[in-house]
Each structure stands twice: as C-alpha cells, then as structure tokens.
Amino acid sequence: MSRQARIEEKLRSLSPTHLEVVNESHMHSVPPGSESHFKVVIVSPRFEGLMLVHRHRLVYETLGDEMRQIHALAITSKTPAEWEASPTALKSPPCLGGSKAD
C-alpha cells in the first residue's frame, strides 16, 4: 500500500466529509516516485471548537508513525460550516530548494 493510501486510510478515522490527500513530492528536489511531500485538505465535524493548532495536532496524532516518513505536510483543516462558506484550500508554498524537474 502506498504512503498516500495509508495517509488517506488513517485520516478517515476523523470521519471527514471531504478529504483530499495530494502527493506533491514531484514539486520538490526528490527522486521520481517519492512520497515525501503531501497536501491534505480535510473537513470534519471533529474540528468544531478547535483552534487551528489543535486541528493540526489531531491530524499529526492520527497519522502517528506515518509522520516519520513525511518530510512536509501542508494541511487545510476546516469544519463543514467553514468549508461550505469557503470551499478552498491554501496553495502549497514553493519548494525553496527548487525541483530537479525545473
């Protein structure tokens, strides 16, 4: 099972109403086929009443040991009401080290 699939499987335990896990490794200076840089967009009622830092901490805790294998994780975490009001995710920042593909 790919790392991306394991991330998706683990995050489903947060009962998301919307979940996107995007492998962005190709945008960075890593070998082809790497699974080291990800973007997660997760919408869950579990985030109700939680500050952003606590939402991210919940995501990290849910991923557990998977985080040891991830170099970068960009997270957009919203409640269903927040997503309904603004169904967008932040764009991931560019890699400061560039990309071998550039």
N, CA, C and O atoms as CSV, one atom per row, in Angstrom:
chain,resi,resn,atom,element,x,y,z
A,1,MET,N,N,0.855,-1.175,0.000
A,1,MET,CA,C,0.000,0.000,0.000
A,1,MET,C,C,0.900,1.238,0.000
A,1,MET,O,O,1.887,1.290,0.734
A,2,SER,N,N,0.568,2.206,-0.802
A,2,SER,CA,C,1.359,3.434,-0.894
A,2,SER,C,C,1.202,4.270,0.375
A,2,SER,O,O,0.232,4.120,1.119
A,3,ARG,N,N,2.159,5.140,0.604
A,3,ARG,CA,C,2.085,6.045,1.757
A,3,ARG,C,C,0.832,6.923,1.640
A,3,ARG,O,O,0.142,7.161,2.632
A,4,GLN,N,N,0.545,7.394,0.439
A,4,GLN,CA,C,-0.639,8.230,0.233
A,4,GLN,C,C,-1.903,7.475,0.651
A,4,GLN,O,O,-2.770,8.043,1.316
A,5,ALA,N,N,-2.013,6.216,0.272
A,5,ALA,CA,C,-3.186,5.411,0.639
A,5,ALA,C,C,-3.250,5.200,2.155
A,5,ALA,O,O,-4.335,5.219,2.735
A,6,ARG,N,N,-2.104,5.002,2.796
A,6,ARG,CA,C,-2.088,4.839,4.252
A,6,ARG,C,C,-2.522,6.127,4.948
A,6,ARG,O,O,-3.246,6.084,5.943
A,7,ILE,N,N,-2.080,7.271,4.426
A,7,ILE,CA,C,-2.486,8.565,4.993
A,7,ILE,C,C,-4.003,8.713,4.880
A,7,ILE,O,O,-4.671,9.068,5.851
A,8,GLU,N,N,-4.539,8.441,3.701
A,8,GLU,CA,C,-5.987,8.541,3.499
A,8,GLU,C,C,-6.737,7.619,4.451
A,8,GLU,O,O,-7.730,8.022,5.057
A,9,GLU,N,N,-6.269,6.394,4.581
A,9,GLU,CA,C,-6.926,5.422,5.450
A,9,GLU,C,C,-6.938,5.904,6.903
A,9,GLU,O,O,-7.966,5.828,7.575
A,10,LYS,N,N,-5.811,6.392,7.378
A,10,LYS,CA,C,-5.736,6.855,8.764
A,10,LYS,C,C,-6.620,8.082,8.999
A,10,LYS,O,O,-7.282,8.181,10.033
A,11,LEU,N,N,-6.633,9.010,8.051
A,11,LEU,CA,C,-7.423,10.234,8.231
A,11,LEU,C,C,-8.922,9.973,8.152
A,11,LEU,O,O,-9.710,10.778,8.647
A,12,ARG,N,N,-9.328,8.873,7.545
A,12,ARG,CA,C,-10.758,8.535,7.502
A,12,ARG,C,C,-11.308,8.284,8.909
A,12,ARG,O,O,-12.518,8.358,9.122
A,13,SER,N,N,-10.426,7.988,9.869
A,13,SER,CA,C,-10.878,7.781,11.243
A,13,SER,C,C,-11.408,9.077,11.863
A,13,SER,O,O,-12.068,9.038,12.901
A,14,LEU,N,N,-11.125,10.222,11.238
A,14,LEU,CA,C,-11.642,11.515,11.710
A,14,LEU,C,C,-13.016,11.831,11.118
A,14,LEU,O,O,-13.528,12.939,11.283
A,15,SER,N,N,-13.604,10.861,10.433
A,15,SER,CA,C,-14.943,11.000,9.827
A,15,SER,C,C,-15.060,12.247,8.957
A,15,SER,O,O,-15.964,13.056,9.164
A,16,PRO,N,N,-14.158,12.417,7.982
A,16,PRO,CA,C,-14.221,13.620,7.149
A,16,PRO,C,C,-15.426,13.614,6.214
A,16,PRO,O,O,-15.850,12.570,5.718
A,17,THR,N,N,-15.958,14.800,5.992
A,17,THR,CA,C,-16.997,14.959,4.980
A,17,THR,C,C,-16.353,15.292,3.633
A,17,THR,O,O,-16.990,15.186,2.585
A,18,HIS,N,N,-15.098,15.689,3.677
A,18,HIS,CA,C,-14.307,15.954,2.474
A,18,HIS,C,C,-12.854,15.642,2.822
A,18,HIS,O,O,-12.359,16.062,3.868
A,19,LEU,N,N,-12.174,14.908,1.947
A,19,LEU,CA,C,-10.776,14.567,2.187
A,19,LEU,C,C,-10.025,14.521,0.864
A,19,LEU,O,O,-10.431,13.832,-0.071
A,20,GLU,N,N,-8.940,15.253,0.799
A,20,GLU,CA,C,-8.021,15.198,-0.342
A,20,GLU,C,C,-6.619,14.983,0.220
A,20,GLU,O,O,-6.193,15.685,1.137
A,21,VAL,N,N,-5.918,14.017,-0.332
A,21,VAL,CA,C,-4.516,13.801,0.006
A,21,VAL,C,C,-3.764,13.827,-1.320
A,21,VAL,O,O,-3.952,12.960,-2.173
A,22,VAL,N,N,-2.909,14.839,-1.480
A,22,VAL,CA,C,-2.204,15.046,-2.746
A,22,VAL,C,C,-0.706,14.874,-2.525
A,22,VAL,O,O,-0.115,15.529,-1.667
A,23,ASN,N,N,-0.103,13.991,-3.303
A,23,ASN,CA,C,1.342,13.814,-3.248
A,23,ASN,C,C,1.975,14.936,-4.066
A,23,ASN,O,O,1.833,14.971,-5.288
A,24,GLU,N,N,2.669,15.847,-3.399
A,24,GLU,CA,C,3.315,16.972,-4.076
A,24,GLU,C,C,4.833,16.789,-4.171
A,24,GLU,O,O,5.564,17.750,-4.413
A,25,SER,N,N,5.293,15.575,-3.984
A,25,SER,CA,C,6.734,15.303,-3.994
A,25,SER,C,C,7.383,15.703,-5.312
A,25,SER,O,O,8.533,16.141,-5.332
A,26,HIS,N,N,6.655,15.555,-6.407
A,26,HIS,CA,C,7.208,15.888,-7.722
A,26,HIS,C,C,7.582,17.369,-7.841
A,26,HIS,O,O,8.337,17.749,-8.736
A,27,MET,N,N,7.055,18.200,-6.942
A,27,MET,CA,C,7.339,19.638,-6.975
A,27,MET,C,C,8.631,19.975,-6.227
A,27,MET,O,O,9.000,21.144,-6.115
A,28,HIS,N,N,9.310,18.958,-5.720
A,28,HIS,CA,C,10.476,19.171,-4.874
A,28,HIS,C,C,11.682,18.395,-5.410
A,28,HIS,O,O,11.561,17.582,-6.326
A,29,SER,N,N,12.807,18.659,-4.835
A,29,SER,CA,C,14.059,18.056,-5.277
A,29,SER,C,C,14.229,16.680,-4.631
A,29,SER,O,O,15.057,16.489,-3.741
A,30,VAL,N,N,13.424,15.733,-5.102
A,30,VAL,CA,C,13.465,14.359,-4.614
A,30,VAL,C,C,13.430,13.408,-5.813
A,30,VAL,O,O,13.023,13.810,-6.903
A,31,PRO,N,N,13.844,12.172,-5.630
A,31,PRO,CA,C,13.816,11.211,-6.740
A,31,PRO,C,C,12.393,10.965,-7.245
A,31,PRO,O,O,11.438,11.065,-6.475
A,32,PRO,N,N,12.248,10.648,-8.520
A,32,PRO,CA,C,10.927,10.320,-9.066
A,32,PRO,C,C,10.274,9.189,-8.270
A,32,PRO,O,O,10.944,8.249,-7.843
A,33,GLY,N,N,8.975,9.291,-8.079
A,33,GLY,CA,C,8.233,8.273,-7.348
A,33,GLY,C,C,8.253,8.442,-5.838
A,33,GLY,O,O,7.703,7.613,-5.114
A,34,SER,N,N,8.880,9.506,-5.359
A,34,SER,CA,C,8.951,9.739,-3.910
A,34,SER,C,C,7.574,10.038,-3.328
A,34,SER,O,O,6.680,10.532,-4.015
A,35,GLU,N,N,7.432,9.731,-2.067
A,35,GLU,CA,C,6.220,10.058,-1.310
A,35,GLU,C,C,6.669,10.739,-0.019
A,35,GLU,O,O,6.592,10.170,1.070
A,36,SER,N,N,7.136,11.967,-0.175
A,36,SER,CA,C,7.719,12.683,0.965
A,36,SER,C,C,7.030,14.007,1.270
A,36,SER,O,O,7.148,14.513,2.386
A,37,HIS,N,N,6.319,14.575,0.311
A,37,HIS,CA,C,5.678,15.880,0.467
A,37,HIS,C,C,4.197,15.735,0.103
A,37,HIS,O,O,3.854,15.323,-1.005
A,38,PHE,N,N,3.329,16.081,1.058
A,38,PHE,CA,C,1.893,15.918,0.831
A,38,PHE,C,C,1.118,17.172,1.213
A,38,PHE,O,O,1.538,17.971,2.050
A,39,LYS,N,N,-0.027,17.305,0.561
A,39,LYS,CA,C,-1.006,18.331,0.945
A,39,LYS,C,C,-2.272,17.586,1.342
A,39,LYS,O,O,-2.732,16.694,0.630
A,40,VAL,N,N,-2.830,17.966,2.493
A,40,VAL,CA,C,-4.063,17.360,2.977
A,40,VAL,C,C,-5.111,18.457,3.122
A,40,VAL,O,O,-4.866,19.496,3.734
A,41,VAL,N,N,-6.270,18.205,2.552
A,41,VAL,CA,C,-7.437,19.056,2.768
A,41,VAL,C,C,-8.452,18.158,3.451
A,41,VAL,O,O,-8.934,17.188,2.866
A,42,ILE,N,N,-8.772,18.487,4.688
A,42,ILE,CA,C,-9.682,17.646,5.463
A,42,ILE,C,C,-10.753,18.512,6.120
A,42,ILE,O,O,-10.463,19.520,6.764
A,43,VAL,N,N,-11.997,18.085,5.936
A,43,VAL,CA,C,-13.158,18.765,6.512
A,43,VAL,C,C,-13.830,17.756,7.431
A,43,VAL,O,O,-14.215,16.669,6.999
A,44,SER,N,N,-13.969,18.120,8.700
A,44,SER,CA,C,-14.530,17.174,9.661
A,44,SER,C,C,-15.257,17.895,10.788
A,44,SER,O,O,-14.818,18.951,11.243
A,45,PRO,N,N,-16.369,17.323,11.236
A,45,PRO,CA,C,-17.047,17.877,12.399
A,45,PRO,C,C,-16.188,17.775,13.667
A,45,PRO,O,O,-16.437,18.477,14.646
A,46,ARG,N,N,-15.181,16.903,13.643
A,46,ARG,CA,C,-14.279,16.757,14.796
A,46,ARG,C,C,-13.506,18.041,15.074
A,46,ARG,O,O,-12.978,18.214,16.172
A,47,PHE,N,N,-13.429,18.952,14.088
A,47,PHE,CA,C,-12.689,20.195,14.257
A,47,PHE,C,C,-13.518,21.299,14.913
A,47,PHE,O,O,-12.997,22.372,15.218
A,48,GLU,N,N,-14.810,21.036,15.130
A,48,GLU,CA,C,-15.676,22.044,15.759
A,48,GLU,C,C,-15.089,22.473,17.103
A,48,GLU,O,O,-14.773,21.631,17.943
A,49,GLY,N,N,-14.946,23.772,17.301
A,49,GLY,CA,C,-14.481,24.314,18.570
A,49,GLY,C,C,-12.976,24.215,18.796
A,49,GLY,O,O,-12.483,24.627,19.846
A,50,LEU,N,N,-12.239,23.674,17.826
A,50,LEU,CA,C,-10.794,23.543,17.980
A,50,LEU,C,C,-10.064,24.670,17.258
A,50,LEU,O,O,-10.413,25.028,16.133
A,51,MET,N,N,-9.053,25.223,17.914
A,51,MET,CA,C,-8.185,26.207,17.254
A,51,MET,C,C,-7.367,25.469,16.197
A,51,MET,O,O,-7.208,24.250,16.256
A,52,LEU,N,N,-6.854,26.221,15.237
A,52,LEU,CA,C,-6.110,25.638,14.124
A,52,LEU,C,C,-4.959,24.751,14.601
A,52,LEU,O,O,-4.758,23.658,14.070
A,53,VAL,N,N,-4.212,25.208,15.587
A,53,VAL,CA,C,-3.075,24.415,16.075
A,53,VAL,C,C,-3.545,23.078,16.633
A,53,VAL,O,O,-2.841,22.078,16.491
A,54,HIS,N,N,-4.711,23.032,17.262
A,54,HIS,CA,C,-5.236,21.777,17.801
A,54,HIS,C,C,-5.769,20.865,16.696
A,54,HIS,O,O,-5.698,19.642,16.809
A,55,ARG,N,N,-6.292,21.449,15.651
A,55,ARG,CA,C,-6.726,20.648,14.498
A,55,ARG,C,C,-5.520,19.958,13.870
A,55,ARG,O,O,-5.557,18.764,13.574
A,56,HIS,N,N,-4.460,20.723,13.673
A,56,HIS,CA,C,-3.252,20.153,13.063
A,56,HIS,C,C,-2.637,19.095,13.963
A,56,HIS,O,O,-2.165,18.062,13.487
A,57,ARG,N,N,-2.642,19.351,15.257
A,57,ARG,CA,C,-2.118,18.363,16.204
A,57,ARG,C,C,-2.921,17.067,16.119
A,57,ARG,O,O,-2.349,15.980,16.201
A,58,LEU,N,N,-4.240,17.173,15.956
A,58,LEU,CA,C,-5.090,15.997,15.820
A,58,LEU,C,C,-4.732,15.218,14.544
A,58,LEU,O,O,-4.688,13.988,14.553
A,59,VAL,N,N,-4.481,15.940,13.462
A,59,VAL,CA,C,-4.069,15.287,12.216
A,59,VAL,C,C,-2.739,14.565,12.422
A,59,VAL,O,O,-2.602,13.402,12.042
A,60,TYR,N,N,-1.754,15.247,13.022
A,60,TYR,CA,C,-0.445,14.627,13.275
A,60,TYR,C,C,-0.584,13.378,14.143
A,60,TYR,O,O,0.015,12.344,13.849
A,61,GLU,N,N,-1.370,13.476,15.207
A,61,GLU,CA,C,-1.564,12.334,16.107
A,61,GLU,C,C,-2.240,11.177,15.377
A,61,GLU,O,O,-1.898,10.016,15.601
A,62,THR,N,N,-3.184,11.485,14.519
A,62,THR,CA,C,-3.886,10.454,13.761
A,62,THR,C,C,-2.933,9.750,12.802
A,62,THR,O,O,-3.018,8.536,12.617
A,63,LEU,N,N,-2.040,10.499,12.201
A,63,LEU,CA,C,-1.082,9.891,11.266
A,63,LEU,C,C,-0.003,9.098,11.995
A,63,LEU,O,O,0.579,8.177,11.421
A,64,GLY,N,N,0.268,9.439,13.238
A,64,GLY,CA,C,1.203,8.670,14.054
A,64,GLY,C,C,2.564,8.468,13.402
A,64,GLY,O,O,3.202,9.428,12.969
A,65,ASP,N,N,3.005,7.213,13.334
A,65,ASP,CA,C,4.331,6.874,12.794
A,65,ASP,C,C,4.507,7.264,11.328
A,65,ASP,O,O,5.631,7.385,10.842
A,66,GLU,N,N,3.406,7.455,10.638
A,66,GLU,CA,C,3.497,7.866,9.225
A,66,GLU,C,C,4.250,9.194,9.100
A,66,GLU,O,O,4.920,9.442,8.098
A,67,MET,N,N,4.132,10.042,10.124
A,67,MET,CA,C,4.797,11.352,10.100
A,67,MET,C,C,6.321,11.219,10.063
A,67,MET,O,O,7.001,12.137,9.603
A,68,ARG,N,N,6.860,10.118,10.527
A,68,ARG,CA,C,8.318,9.917,10.500
A,68,ARG,C,C,8.849,9.790,9.079
A,68,ARG,O,O,10.031,10.027,8.830
A,69,GLN,N,N,7.975,9.418,8.149
A,69,GLN,CA,C,8.369,9.199,6.759
A,69,GLN,C,C,8.010,10.367,5.846
A,69,GLN,O,O,8.296,10.333,4.649
A,70,ILE,N,N,7.383,11.398,6.406
A,70,ILE,CA,C,6.936,12.542,5.615
A,70,ILE,C,C,7.854,13.720,5.895
A,70,ILE,O,O,8.088,14.079,7.049
A,71,HIS,N,N,8.367,14.314,4.838
A,71,HIS,CA,C,9.239,15.482,5.008
A,71,HIS,C,C,8.420,16.756,5.207
A,71,HIS,O,O,8.786,17.610,6.014
A,72,ALA,N,N,7.303,16.887,4.468
A,72,ALA,CA,C,6.483,18.099,4.553
A,72,ALA,C,C,5.013,17.730,4.408
A,72,ALA,O,O,4.643,16.887,3.590
A,73,LEU,N,N,4.185,18.378,5.218
A,73,LEU,CA,C,2.749,18.156,5.175
A,73,LEU,C,C,2.047,19.503,5.276
A,73,LEU,O,O,2.095,20.158,6.317
A,74,ALA,N,N,1.397,19.912,4.193
A,74,ALA,CA,C,0.599,21.139,4.183
A,74,ALA,C,C,-0.840,20.729,4.512
A,74,ALA,O,O,-1.406,19.852,3.860
A,75,ILE,N,N,-1.422,21.365,5.524
A,75,ILE,CA,C,-2.750,20.967,5.997
A,75,ILE,C,C,-3.732,22.128,5.889
A,75,ILE,O,O,-3.457,23.239,6.341
A,76,THR,N,N,-4.878,21.848,5.282
A,76,THR,CA,C,-6.039,22.727,5.373
A,76,THR,C,C,-7.073,21.928,6.148
A,76,THR,O,O,-7.519,20.878,5.685
A,77,SER,N,N,-7.457,22.411,7.313
A,77,SER,CA,C,-8.421,21.696,8.157
A,77,SER,C,C,-9.588,22.637,8.466
A,77,SER,O,O,-9.407,23.709,9.044
A,78,LYS,N,N,-10.775,22.213,8.071
A,78,LYS,CA,C,-11.962,23.053,8.254
A,78,LYS,C,C,-13.116,22.242,8.815
A,78,LYS,O,O,-13.168,21.019,8.679
A,79,THR,N,N,-14.039,22.953,9.448
A,79,THR,CA,C,-15.303,22.342,9.857
A,79,THR,C,C,-16.207,22.319,8.621
A,79,THR,O,O,-15.938,23.033,7.656
A,80,PRO,N,N,-17.263,21.519,8.634
A,80,PRO,CA,C,-18.181,21.533,7.496
A,80,PRO,C,C,-18.747,22.928,7.196
A,80,PRO,O,O,-18.889,23.291,6.028
A,81,ALA,N,N,-19.069,23.707,8.224
A,81,ALA,CA,C,-19.612,25.059,8.002
A,81,ALA,C,C,-18.563,25.968,7.361
A,81,ALA,O,O,-18.890,26.758,6.476
A,82,GLU,N,N,-17.317,25.864,7.797
A,82,GLU,CA,C,-16.241,26.673,7.207
A,82,GLU,C,C,-16.029,26.289,5.742
A,82,GLU,O,O,-15.811,27.153,4.892
A,83,TRP,N,N,-16.092,25.003,5.457
A,83,TRP,CA,C,-15.899,24.528,4.078
A,83,TRP,C,C,-17.049,24.990,3.197
A,83,TRP,O,O,-16.837,25.392,2.053
A,84,GLU,N,N,-18.261,24.934,3.724
A,84,GLU,CA,C,-19.423,25.384,2.961
A,84,GLU,C,C,-19.301,26.870,2.619
A,84,GLU,O,O,-19.656,27.288,1.517
A,85,ALA,N,N,-18.803,27.657,3.559
A,85,ALA,CA,C,-18.640,29.101,3.350
A,85,ALA,C,C,-17.492,29.412,2.400
A,85,ALA,O,O,-17.540,30.402,1.671
A,86,SER,N,N,-16.471,28.579,2.405
A,86,SER,CA,C,-15.293,28.819,1.567
A,86,SER,C,C,-14.627,27.486,1.223
A,86,SER,O,O,-13.692,27.061,1.901
A,87,PRO,N,N,-15.116,26.824,0.157
A,87,PRO,CA,C,-14.595,25.501,-0.196
A,87,PRO,C,C,-13.264,25.566,-0.966
A,87,PRO,O,O,-13.156,25.086,-2.095
A,88,THR,N,N,-12.277,26.163,-0.331
A,88,THR,CA,C,-10.970,26.289,-0.968
A,88,THR,C,C,-9.874,25.910,0.025
A,88,THR,O,O,-10.049,25.972,1.242
A,89,ALA,N,N,-8.754,25.520,-0.540
A,89,ALA,CA,C,-7.580,25.197,0.271
A,89,ALA,C,C,-6.456,26.136,-0.124
A,89,ALA,O,O,-6.396,26.621,-1.254
A,90,LEU,N,N,-5.579,26.380,0.813
A,90,LEU,CA,C,-4.417,27.213,0.511
A,90,LEU,C,C,-3.509,26.499,-0.477
A,90,LEU,O,O,-3.392,25.274,-0.459
A,91,LYS,N,N,-2.877,27.271,-1.328
A,91,LYS,CA,C,-1.905,26.715,-2.263
A,91,LYS,C,C,-0.623,26.411,-1.491
A,91,LYS,O,O,-0.199,27.199,-0.645
A,92,SER,N,N,-0.018,25.281,-1.782
A,92,SER,CA,C,1.226,24.925,-1.099
A,92,SER,C,C,2.330,25.881,-1.513
A,92,SER,O,O,2.398,26.298,-2.669
A,93,PRO,N,N,3.192,26.227,-0.572
A,93,PRO,CA,C,4.298,27.141,-0.905
A,93,PRO,C,C,5.304,26.454,-1.823
A,93,PRO,O,O,5.428,25.230,-1.802
A,94,PRO,N,N,6.017,27.230,-2.621
A,94,PRO,CA,C,7.028,26.627,-3.500
A,94,PRO,C,C,8.179,26.070,-2.677
A,94,PRO,O,O,8.456,26.534,-1.572
A,95,CYS,N,N,8.826,25.089,-3.225
A,95,CYS,CA,C,9.984,24.483,-2.581
A,95,CYS,C,C,11.146,25.469,-2.661
A,95,CYS,O,O,11.485,25.946,-3.744
A,96,LEU,N,N,11.748,25.772,-1.529
A,96,LEU,CA,C,12.872,26.714,-1.511
A,96,LEU,C,C,14.121,26.107,-2.127
A,96,LEU,O,O,15.026,26.823,-2.554
A,97,GLY,N,N,14.162,24.782,-2.168
A,97,GLY,CA,C,15.320,24.110,-2.761
A,97,GLY,C,C,15.157,23.874,-4.244
A,97,GLY,O,O,16.050,23.327,-4.892
A,98,GLY,N,N,14.022,24.282,-4.788
A,98,GLY,CA,C,13.786,24.077,-6.210
A,98,GLY,C,C,13.378,22.646,-6.500
A,98,GLY,O,O,13.149,21.854,-5.586
A,99,SER,N,N,13.294,22.332,-7.745
A,99,SER,CA,C,12.927,20.989,-8.186
A,99,SER,C,C,13.886,20.541,-9.258
A,99,SER,O,O,14.318,21.338,-10.091
A,100,LYS,N,N,14.218,19.272,-9.238
A,100,LYS,CA,C,15.099,18.730,-10.276
A,100,LYS,C,C,14.394,18.770,-11.632
A,100,LYS,O,O,15.037,18.727,-12.681
A,101,ALA,N,N,13.057,18.854,-11.595
A,101,ALA,CA,C,12.284,18.888,-12.834
A,101,ALA,C,C,12.285,20.274,-13.472
A,101,ALA,O,O,11.965,20.404,-14.653
A,102,ASP,N,N,12.639,21.317,-12.711
A,102,ASP,CA,C,12.620,22.686,-13.239
A,102,ASP,C,C,13.821,22.955,-14.120
A,102,ASP,O,O,13.966,24.057,-14.648
